[in-house]
Amino acid sequence: MIVIAFARFCRSTDTAHEIPPRGVFGSGRHRRPVAYIFSPEQIRQLLHAARQLEPKASLRPYTYSTLLGLLAATGLRIGEALRLCIDDITSDGLVIRRTKFRKNRLVPLHPTTVTALQRYLALRTRIGGTDPHVFVGQNGRPLSQAMTAWVFHQLISTLRLKGARLARDPRLHDLRHTWVARALESCPSEKGLIDRHARAVMTYLGHVSVANSYWYIHNTPTLMNRIADAFATQEQEVRS
C-alpha cells in the first residue's frame, strides 16, 4: 500500500511513472514464500547431485538432471515441463501447451540446452518406453509433480541447502525465480530497451500481464548495483 501510494505521488508530477495495480503486492493477510535465488555454482552442484541418483545404470539420474537443467535454463513451470511430449520439441523451441493461463506459447532454447535435451532423448528413446512424454519414471510413465518435488528436496538435503531461505527449504519453483533474476540482470542499460526487455521476459514466462511478473523481481546484488549506478548517473545529468 505504501509503494502504491508513493507511485501515485510520483505520477502527480510525472505521468511517465507507473502505478502498480491494486492488490498486486498481496493483501497483507497472506505472505508469499520468499524465493531462493540459486547461484550458478549451486545449480551446477544440483545437477551434479542429480546425476548421482540411484540406480546409476538407469534412466533416472539422466531424467532428473535434464529436467532440473531445463527448469534452470528456461524458467518453465514444473507442470509445463512434466507435460512436455517429444513432439513438443521443435527446431524453433519448446511448444508449451495448456499453460496456467490456457494459452500455448513457444519457448526458444539456447544451443547448449538443445544439445542437453538431444543427448537425453537419445537415451530416453532407447530405454524409456513408448510413452510420449519427455520425462518418465522407472515405470515408463510420466513423472508426477509430487515425486519430482520429493527428489528435489532429497537433493537439496544432500547439498545442505535445507532451511537456506528464512528457515524454509528452496522450492522447485525457485528455479523459475532464479531464471527471471538472471534474465533481468542481463537487461541492457539503454532506457529505450529496458521496457522491451522486461516485456520479452514477461512473454517468455507466459504471463498475460506485467503485473503477474512483479512477484519475480528480486533485489539481487547485481540488480541493486545497476539501479544505484543508474540513479547516480541520472543525478549527475540533473546537476549538469
C-alpha positions as CSV (number, residue, x, y, z in Angstrom):
1,M,0.0,0.0,0.0
2,I,2.9,2.4,0.8
3,V,4.6,1.6,-2.5
4,I,1.4,2.2,-4.5
5,A,0.7,5.5,-2.6
6,F,4.2,6.6,-3.3
7,A,3.8,5.7,-7.0
8,R,0.6,7.9,-7.2
9,F,2.5,10.8,-5.6
10,C,5.3,10.4,-8.2
11,R,2.8,10.2,-11.1
12,S,1.2,13.5,-10.0
13,T,4.4,15.3,-11.1
14,D,5.4,13.0,-13.9
15,T,2.9,10.9,-15.8
16,A,5.6,8.5,-17.0
17,H,5.6,6.9,-13.6
18,E,3.7,3.6,-13.4
19,I,1.2,2.9,-10.7
20,P,1.1,-0.8,-9.7
21,P,-2.4,-2.3,-9.8
22,R,-4.3,-2.6,-6.5
23,G,-3.5,-5.8,-4.7
24,V,-0.6,-6.8,-6.9
25,F,1.7,-7.0,-3.8
26,G,-0.8,-9.0,-1.9
27,S,-3.4,-8.2,0.7
28,G,-1.1,-8.4,3.7
29,R,-3.0,-11.3,5.1
30,H,-1.2,-14.0,3.1
31,R,2.6,-13.8,2.7
32,R,4.1,-15.5,-0.4
33,P,7.2,-17.5,0.4
34,V,10.5,-15.7,-0.1
35,A,12.2,-17.0,-3.2
36,Y,15.6,-18.6,-3.0
37,I,17.9,-17.4,-5.8
38,F,20.4,-20.1,-6.7
39,S,23.9,-19.1,-7.7
40,P,25.4,-20.6,-10.9
41,E,27.6,-22.8,-8.8
42,Q,24.7,-24.1,-6.7
43,I,22.8,-25.0,-9.9
44,R,25.9,-26.9,-11.1
45,Q,26.0,-28.7,-7.8
46,L,22.3,-29.5,-8.0
47,L,22.7,-31.1,-11.5
48,H,25.8,-33.0,-10.4
49,A,23.9,-34.4,-7.4
50,A,21.0,-35.4,-9.7
51,R,23.4,-37.4,-11.9
52,Q,24.5,-39.4,-8.9
53,L,20.9,-40.6,-8.2
54,E,20.4,-44.4,-7.9
55,P,20.2,-46.6,-9.7
56,K,23.1,-45.2,-11.7
57,A,22.7,-47.7,-14.5
58,S,19.2,-46.5,-15.3
59,L,17.5,-43.5,-17.0
60,R,16.6,-42.0,-13.6
61,P,19.7,-39.8,-12.9
62,Y,19.6,-38.5,-16.5
63,T,15.9,-37.8,-16.3
64,Y,16.2,-35.6,-13.2
65,S,19.4,-33.9,-14.2
66,T,18.0,-33.0,-17.6
67,L,14.6,-31.9,-16.1
68,L,16.2,-29.6,-13.4
69,G,18.7,-28.2,-16.0
70,L,15.7,-27.4,-18.3
71,L,13.9,-25.6,-15.5
72,A,17.0,-23.6,-14.7
73,A,17.7,-22.7,-18.3
74,T,14.1,-21.8,-19.3
75,G,12.2,-20.8,-16.2
76,L,9.4,-23.2,-17.1
77,R,6.8,-24.0,-14.5
78,I,7.3,-27.6,-13.3
79,G,3.9,-28.6,-14.6
80,E,4.7,-27.3,-18.0
81,A,8.0,-29.3,-18.1
82,L,6.3,-32.5,-16.9
83,R,3.6,-32.2,-19.6
84,L,6.1,-31.9,-22.4
85,C,5.8,-34.5,-25.1
86,I,8.5,-35.5,-27.5
87,D,6.6,-33.9,-30.4
88,D,6.6,-30.6,-28.4
89,I,10.4,-30.3,-29.0
90,T,10.7,-28.5,-32.4
91,S,13.6,-26.8,-34.3
92,D,12.2,-23.5,-33.1
93,G,12.0,-24.4,-29.4
94,L,9.5,-25.9,-27.0
95,V,5.8,-25.8,-27.7
96,I,4.2,-25.2,-24.2
97,R,0.6,-26.3,-24.2
98,R,-2.1,-26.0,-21.6
99,T,-0.3,-23.2,-19.7
100,K,-1.5,-21.7,-16.4
101,F,-3.5,-19.1,-18.5
102,R,-4.7,-21.7,-21.0
103,K,-2.6,-20.4,-23.9
104,N,0.1,-22.1,-25.9
105,R,3.4,-20.5,-26.4
106,L,6.8,-21.1,-28.0
107,V,9.9,-21.1,-25.8
108,P,13.2,-20.7,-27.7
109,L,16.1,-22.7,-26.4
110,H,19.8,-21.9,-26.0
111,P,22.0,-24.2,-28.2
112,T,23.5,-25.7,-25.0
113,T,20.0,-26.6,-23.8
114,V,19.2,-28.1,-27.2
115,T,22.3,-30.3,-27.0
116,A,21.5,-31.5,-23.5
117,L,17.9,-32.4,-24.5
118,Q,19.0,-34.2,-27.6
119,R,21.5,-36.2,-25.6
120,Y,18.8,-37.2,-23.1
121,L,16.3,-38.0,-25.7
122,A,18.7,-40.4,-27.5
123,L,18.9,-42.4,-24.2
124,R,15.2,-41.9,-23.4
125,T,14.1,-43.3,-26.8
126,R,16.2,-46.5,-26.3
127,I,15.3,-47.4,-22.7
128,G,12.4,-45.1,-21.6
129,G,9.5,-46.9,-23.1
130,T,6.8,-45.8,-25.5
131,D,5.1,-43.1,-23.5
132,P,5.0,-39.8,-25.5
133,H,6.1,-37.6,-22.5
134,V,9.7,-36.4,-22.4
135,F,10.3,-37.1,-18.7
136,V,9.3,-40.5,-17.4
137,G,9.9,-42.6,-14.3
138,Q,11.4,-46.0,-14.0
139,N,7.9,-47.5,-14.7
140,G,7.9,-45.8,-18.1
141,R,5.1,-43.4,-17.1
142,P,5.2,-39.6,-16.8
143,L,6.8,-38.2,-13.7
144,S,4.4,-36.8,-11.1
145,Q,4.9,-33.4,-9.7
146,A,4.9,-34.8,-6.1
147,M,7.6,-37.3,-6.9
148,T,9.7,-34.7,-8.6
149,A,9.4,-32.3,-5.6
150,W,10.4,-35.2,-3.3
151,V,13.5,-36.0,-5.3
152,F,14.4,-32.3,-5.5
153,H,14.2,-31.9,-1.7
154,Q,16.4,-35.0,-1.3
155,L,19.0,-33.3,-3.5
156,I,18.6,-30.1,-1.5
157,S,19.3,-32.0,1.7
158,T,22.3,-33.7,0.1
159,L,23.7,-30.2,-0.8
160,R,22.9,-29.0,2.7
161,L,20.7,-26.2,1.4
162,K,17.8,-27.1,3.7
163,G,16.4,-24.1,5.6
164,A,18.6,-21.8,3.5
165,R,15.7,-19.4,2.8
166,L,14.4,-17.9,6.1
167,A,14.2,-21.4,7.6
168,R,12.3,-22.7,4.5
169,D,13.7,-25.1,2.1
170,P,14.3,-24.0,-1.5
171,R,11.4,-25.0,-3.8
172,L,11.4,-26.3,-7.4
173,H,9.6,-23.0,-8.3
174,D,12.6,-21.1,-7.1
175,L,14.4,-22.2,-10.2
176,R,11.9,-20.1,-12.2
177,H,12.6,-17.2,-9.9
178,T,16.3,-17.6,-10.4
179,W,15.9,-17.6,-14.2
180,V,14.0,-14.3,-14.0
181,A,16.6,-12.7,-11.8
182,R,19.4,-13.6,-14.2
183,A,17.3,-12.5,-17.2
184,L,16.7,-9.1,-15.6
185,E,20.4,-8.8,-14.7
186,S,21.2,-9.1,-18.4
187,C,18.9,-6.2,-19.3
188,P,20.5,-3.6,-21.5
189,S,21.2,-0.2,-19.8
190,E,19.6,2.0,-22.5
191,K,16.4,3.4,-21.3
192,G,14.5,2.7,-24.5
193,L,15.4,-1.0,-24.3
194,I,14.5,-1.7,-20.7
195,D,10.8,-1.8,-21.3
196,R,11.2,-4.1,-24.4
197,H,13.5,-6.4,-22.4
198,A,11.1,-6.6,-19.4
199,R,8.1,-7.3,-21.8
200,A,10.2,-10.0,-23.5
201,V,10.8,-11.7,-20.1
202,M,7.1,-11.5,-19.3
203,T,6.2,-13.1,-22.6
204,Y,8.8,-15.8,-22.3
205,L,7.4,-16.6,-18.8
206,G,3.9,-17.0,-20.3
207,H,2.4,-14.1,-18.3
208,V,-0.6,-12.3,-19.8
209,S,0.1,-9.1,-17.8
210,V,3.2,-7.4,-16.5
211,A,1.5,-7.4,-13.0
212,N,2.0,-11.2,-12.9
213,S,5.7,-10.7,-13.3
214,Y,6.1,-8.4,-10.3
215,W,6.4,-11.4,-7.9
216,Y,9.6,-12.5,-9.8
217,I,11.5,-9.3,-9.4
218,H,14.2,-9.7,-6.7
219,N,16.9,-7.5,-5.3
220,T,20.0,-9.4,-6.3
221,P,23.3,-7.6,-5.6
222,T,23.8,-7.2,-9.4
223,L,20.5,-5.6,-9.9
224,M,20.8,-3.3,-6.9
225,N,24.3,-2.2,-8.1
226,R,22.9,-1.4,-11.5
227,I,20.0,0.5,-10.1
228,A,22.3,2.5,-7.8
229,D,24.6,3.3,-10.8
230,A,21.6,4.4,-12.9
231,F,20.4,6.8,-10.1
232,A,24.0,8.2,-9.7
233,T,24.1,8.8,-13.5
234,Q,20.7,10.5,-13.5
235,E,21.7,12.7,-10.6
236,Q,24.8,13.8,-12.4
237,E,22.8,14.6,-15.5
238,V,20.3,16.7,-13.5
239,R,23.1,18.6,-11.7
240,S,24.9,19.3,-15.0
